[in-house]
Amino acid sequence: MGQYPCPVPTSTLKVGDVIVFTPPEQEVEYAHRTVSLSGSAAHPVVMTKGDNNPTRDAWHARLTSDTTPEVIAEVPFVGRVLNALGGGVARAALIAAAGLIICVVGMIWIIRSGRRPRQSGLSDTEDGPAR
């Protein structure tokens, strides 16, 4: 959670890239850093390691798609906070509160910017009818 993957051509992956994939014999996706690539560039076999794990992952995963989601950005510590909350109501409340805060801050920013809607029918240099 807190990571934003973007599909990239599988043939362009390199060691060190963080990719999102489903490991062999697993049902959930992982976002782990590649530590080795072998085989063809189009459909390589990757070895990965989670950044918080002390050792490499046990699996060797073959990437069979022409594109692979690569993590291009992350929001630090969001995953840790959500994991600490466990799940259920506490997690939903935190997500709702964060959304509400973003909406309120956005509304305040819009109101304080002082911009007024442009009146239709007037050019940038006209102030309206002469008096």
C-alpha positions as semicolon CSV with decimal commas, in nm:
position;residue;x (nm);y (nm);z (nm)
1;M;0,000;0,000;0,000
2;G;0,118;0,352;-0,065
3;Q;0,298;0,254;-0,384
4;Y;0,213;0,360;-0,736
5;P;0,300;0,109;-1,011
6;C;0,324;0,199;-1,378
7;P;0,333;-0,067;-1,653
8;V;0,669;-0,077;-1,835
9;P;0,793;-0,311;-2,109
10;T;0,921;-0,625;-1,940
11;S;1,226;-0,621;-2,169
12;T;1,342;-0,292;-2,011
13;L;1,357;-0,418;-1,651
14;K;1,691;-0,408;-1,473
15;V;1,833;-0,520;-1,140
16;G;1,718;-0,281;-0,869
17;D;1,375;-0,208;-1,016
18;V;1,080;-0,261;-0,781
19;I;0,815;-0,462;-0,964
20;V;0,464;-0,579;-0,880
21;F;0,404;-0,947;-0,961
22;T;0,238;-1,262;-0,834
23;P;0,506;-1,514;-0,726
24;P;0,477;-1,883;-0,818
25;E;0,223;-2,070;-0,605
26;Q;0,098;-1,745;-0,449
27;E;-0,236;-1,571;-0,491
28;V;-0,148;-1,216;-0,391
29;E;0,074;-0,960;-0,560
30;Y;0,406;-0,855;-0,413
31;A;0,605;-0,536;-0,472
32;H;0,968;-0,647;-0,438
33;R;1,302;-0,529;-0,573
34;T;1,467;-0,737;-0,846
35;V;1,806;-0,876;-0,744
36;S;1,873;-1,081;-1,058
37;L;1,735;-1,129;-1,408
38;S;1,812;-1,433;-1,623
39;G;1,686;-1,587;-1,944
40;S;1,535;-1,389;-2,229
41;A;1,481;-1,016;-2,188
42;A;1,124;-1,048;-2,316
43;H;1,023;-1,301;-2,047
44;P;1,296;-1,311;-1,783
45;V;1,317;-1,518;-1,467
46;V;1,353;-1,281;-1,174
47;M;1,479;-1,323;-0,822
48;T;1,350;-1,065;-0,580
49;K;1,391;-0,940;-0,225
50;G;1,161;-0,731;-0,014
51;D;1,341;-0,420;0,111
52;N;1,253;-0,506;0,473
53;N;1,346;-0,874;0,439
54;P;1,692;-0,994;0,544
55;T;1,727;-1,249;0,260
56;R;1,621;-1,301;-0,099
57;D;1,282;-1,452;-0,174
58;A;1,282;-1,830;-0,221
59;W;1,104;-1,822;-0,557
60;H;1,223;-1,773;-0,912
61;A;0,941;-1,599;-1,100
62;R;0,912;-1,599;-1,480
63;L;0,750;-1,282;-1,611
64;T;0,526;-1,390;-1,898
65;S;0,356;-1,060;-1,981
66;D;0,492;-0,806;-2,228
67;T;0,454;-0,538;-1,960
68;T;0,525;-0,549;-1,588
69;P;0,407;-0,295;-1,329
70;E;0,708;-0,109;-1,189
71;V;0,679;0,099;-0,874
72;I;0,756;0,458;-0,972
73;A;0,659;0,633;-0,648
74;E;0,564;0,557;-0,294
75;V;0,418;0,735;0,003
76;P;0,651;0,655;0,295
77;F;0,518;0,481;0,606
78;V;0,155;0,450;0,485
79;G;0,182;0,072;0,475
80;R;0,331;0,058;0,824
81;V;0,049;0,268;0,969
82;L;-0,219;0,059;0,797
83;N;-0,054;-0,266;0,908
84;A;-0,033;-0,140;1,266
85;L;-0,406;-0,071;1,262
86;G;-0,478;-0,426;1,157
87;G;-0,795;-0,401;0,955
88;G;-1,164;-0,342;0,968
89;V;-1,317;-0,032;1,120
90;A;-0,992;0,133;1,237
91;R;-0,836;0,113;0,891
92;A;-1,153;0,238;0,720
93;A;-1,179;0,528;0,967
94;L;-0,818;0,631;0,901
95;I;-0,869;0,625;0,524
96;A;-1,194;0,824;0,555
97;A;-1,028;1,080;0,785
98;A;-0,737;1,122;0,542
99;G;-0,980;1,177;0,255
100;L;-1,176;1,433;0,457
101;I;-0,858;1,621;0,550
102;I;-0,748;1,633;0,185
103;C;-1,092;1,767;0,081
104;V;-1,097;2,037;0,353
105;V;-0,741;2,150;0,278
106;G;-0,822;2,162;-0,093
107;M;-1,135;2,369;-0,035
108;I;-0,947;2,612;0,189
109;W;-0,673;2,648;-0,074
110;I;-0,931;2,718;-0,347
111;I;-1,118;2,974;-0,134
112;R;-0,799;3,154;-0,025
113;S;-0,660;3,173;-0,376
114;G;-0,908;3,456;-0,435
115;R;-0,976;3,364;-0,795
116;R;-1,317;3,451;-0,923
117;P;-1,486;3,281;-1,214
118;R;-1,448;3,463;-1,541
119;Q;-1,765;3,629;-1,667
120;S;-1,870;3,497;-2,003
121;G;-1,878;3,737;-2,294
122;L;-1,591;3,955;-2,169
123;S;-1,239;3,954;-2,307
124;D;-0,931;3,968;-2,085
125;T;-0,901;4,345;-2,138
126;E;-1,265;4,441;-2,096
127;D;-1,404;4,533;-1,758
128;G;-1,760;4,538;-1,881
129;P;-1,983;4,803;-2,032
130;A;-1,862;5,165;-2,017
131;R;-2,052;5,386;-1,776
